Amino acid sequence: MKYPVSNPYVGILDAVPQAIFSLRTITNKSKQIINFQWLTINKPARMLFAKKNARLIGKPFFVQPLSAEDSGLMAEFALVVITGKPLQKEYPLKSIFAGSRQQLTAIKYKNGIVVVCDDIAKDSKLHPGSNLQEHVCKSTLP
């Protein structure tokens, strides 16, 4: 598979078992963060979100209007960008495996964040039918 010159590390990212994606901030005229936009997503993350790379890149991360759950997560992601302080948080994953949980780690990178999701449930495995976006965020895509 050939990757765009602007993103030569996608092949390397696809080789790691953790779900990794990067997001750029979307700001209003007052420079307040109002959303995030997909920049990069590796294969394990595409499996979590059950989406193809081309259908996510450039799209907003959170659906408007924000649910209370999404609003809280977006505020936490925004704080990572504003303060530079990393975020580590456990998050449930809708799965056929009881007790499946993801460890989200978000770090600031330029005007956005890089997020790593690690499956921390001992007996669960990521699979294409899992849909993290129901619990973490919702894509604007149908």
N, C-alpha and C positions, 0 to 999 in steps of 0.2 A: 504494500500500500504506500502511495506517495503522499507525503504531508506537505502543506504549504510552507514556504521558506520562513514565514513569520512565526511558525510554531514547530520547530524541528524536534522538540522533545516529546511530542505526543506519543510516538512509538515507544519511548522509554516508559512513559507514564502508563501505557496500556499493559506493560509487563508486570507492574506491581499489583499485589492482591488487594490493596486498599482502594476504596473509591476516592478519587481526587478530582476536584474541579475548581476553577477559578472564576471569580466574578468581579466585574468592574462596577463602580458606583454610578448611579444615575442621580443627578442633583437637580434641584429647581433653581430658579433665578437667584434665590437667596443663598445658594450653595449648601442647602440642607439635603441630606441623603434621603431620597424618597423611594428608592428601589435599587436593585442590583441587576446587572446584565450578564448573561452567560458568555464567558470567553473561551474556556477550555474544559473538556470533560473526558476522562479516560474510560476505558471499556468497563471496568467494574462499576463506575458511577452510572454509565449508560444502562447497565443492567438494573441498578437500583431504581432509576427513574423510568425504566422501561421505555426509553426514547432513543431515537437515532441522533447522532452527533449533529448532523445538519439541521435537525428540527429544533435544536436548543440554542446553538451559538447565535448570539446577537439578540435573543429574546429576553424579556424581563424574567427575573427569577421568581418574584412573588406576584400572584394574581391580585388585582385591585377589585373591590375593596378588600383590605386585609382582614383576615379572621383574627381573633384575639391571640391565638397561638402563633400565627404567622407574624403578627405585629410585634410580639415579644421577641421572636427570633430575629426579625429584621433590626429591631433596636439593638440587640446584642451584636449582630454583625456590624452595624453602624458604629458602635462603640469600639470595636476592634480597629476600624479604619481611623476613627478620630483620636483614640488614645494610643494606638499601637500595641495595646496589651492583648495577648492571645486569649482565645476563648476555648475552654474544654468543657464539654457538656455531654451527658448521656442522653440518648433520645430513643424512644421506642420505635421499632420497625414493624409495620404490619406484615405478618408472616404466618406461614402455616406452622412454624416452630414456636411453641409457647415461650414467652420470656425473651424473645429476640431483642437485642438492644444494640444501638450504634454509639460509638464514642465519636462525637464531632470535635474536631480541632480546627479552629479558624485562626489564621495569622494574616497580618497586614502585608500586602505586597503592592507597592506603588499606590495607585488610587483605587484599590480594591482589596480583595481577600483571596486566599487559597484555603480551601476546605478539604480536610481529610476525614473520611468516615471509616471507622474500623469496627468490624463486627465483634462485639465483646461477649456475645452469648456463647457459652461453651459448646452447646450441641446444635447450633443453628448454622446454616450455610446460606450465603447469598444466592439467589436464583432469579431468573428473569421475571417470575411472577410476583416478586416482592415489589411493593410500591411505597417507597419512603416518602414520596411527594405528598401522600395523604396526611402524613404526620409532620413533616418538616416544612414543606412549601408546596405550592401548586404551580405547575407550568401554565403558561397562557395558551398552550397548544391544546387542540381538541384531543 
